[in-house]
Amino acid sequence: MKNSGSAFEYEICISRFHEGVRVKFRESLISAHHNYVINQMLAPGFVLGEVDVQDDFWLLADVVSPEERAPFLSGCFYDHEGGFLMEMRGDEMIRNPGGCSLKASGDGFRVLHPSGELLLAVRTEVFANGYLTRIQGKLHDRKGILRMEPSFDSARIMGESWRILAVSLRSQGGDSRP
């Protein structure tokens, strides 16, 4: 285990074969201040999709600095048919041709499709030593392919195009979209 700033890195390696199958484990980062729950694991931040492609699906759950108390999510969202719904940055809608609504709550917010269906729910729990944000929702890409779905009390990412962040993308580029 090693400390890299506010994130602790650990890696579990097992080189055993069990019934002819090699067991693989993944590296995980954990922040001492704030984590998101995604794919049943903790992460200081993550990016789903390609944020550098104009008008394509992406979701950024950015690393939260110790001075911040709320999670920072940005993204470009599509419906199940691939129609563009909205783009958000932080807790603001930047573009909203789909007519979605943003509803604040005491511990987070929800983004609703005009039909009333939940697009995205964000809820942050406060603990003595930090914060834990749970994200739920059904998100699709520009082709209508499911990229994120609810799983227990959080979300499961579909596909391979995502990565865990150890450093805030906002601090690197000054914007929510690097």
VEXVOTI-347598 format. One record per residue (C-alpha): residue in one letter; x, y, z. Coordinates in steps of 0.1 Angstrom, whole numbers, plus 5000, padded with zeros to 4 digits. Layout:
AXYZ...
END
This chain:
M500050005000K501450344991N500250694997S500050934967G498651264979S495151214992A494650884975F495850544988E496750294961Y496749924967E497149624944I496249264951C498049004931I497448634932S499348414908R497448094916F495547894892H492247754904E490947474882G492947594852V491647954855R493948244863V492448484888K492848854880F492449134905R492349504897E494049804912S491950044932L492450394945I490750524976S490650884987A490950995023H488351265017H485751164991N484950854971Y482350754945V480850394946I480950244911N481049884900Q480849784937M484149954945L485350294958A487050544935P488150904941G486850994906F486150824873V485550904836L483150704815G483350754777E485550984757V485551334771D487651474742V485251374715Q482751654707D479051564711D479651214722F478551044754W480651084785L480351114823L482951264846A482751214883D485651434892V487951404922V486851624950S489451834968P489551855006E488152215003E485052094985R482051925001A479951834971P480651584942F481351734908L479651554879S479651654843G478451474812C476751454779F473751224779Y471651044753D468350854754H467950484745E467550564709G470750774708G468951114708F470851394725L469151484759M471451724778E474951834788M475651924824R478652074841G478652054879D475152104890E474152314860M472552214827I474552364798R472452234769N469052074774P467352004741G465751694755G463751894781C465251714812S464751854847L467251884875K465751834910A467951914941S467551724973G469151765007D471851505000G472251534962F470251574930R468251384903V468051444866L464751344851H463751264815P460651474804S458651144808G459451154845E461850854842L465050884863L468050954841L470651004869A470551024907V473351144928R473351104966T476251194990E476551055025V478451255051F480751065075A483051195103N486051145081G484751225046Y482151175020L480750894999T478750954967R476450704951I475450744915Q472450554899G470850574866K470450434832L472750614807H473050544770D475550654744R475050824711K474250484695G471650404722I473950144738L473450104776R476650244793M475550254829E472750084848P471650064885S473349794906F472349754942D472550104957S474950234931A475750184894R477449934872I479450044841M478849854809G481849824785E485449894787S485750274781W486250404816R489050484840I489550564876L490950914884A493450984911V493751354903S491051604894L490651674857R489352024867S492652104884Q494651984854G492752184827G490652434847D487452294832S485152004836R486051874802P489751824796
END
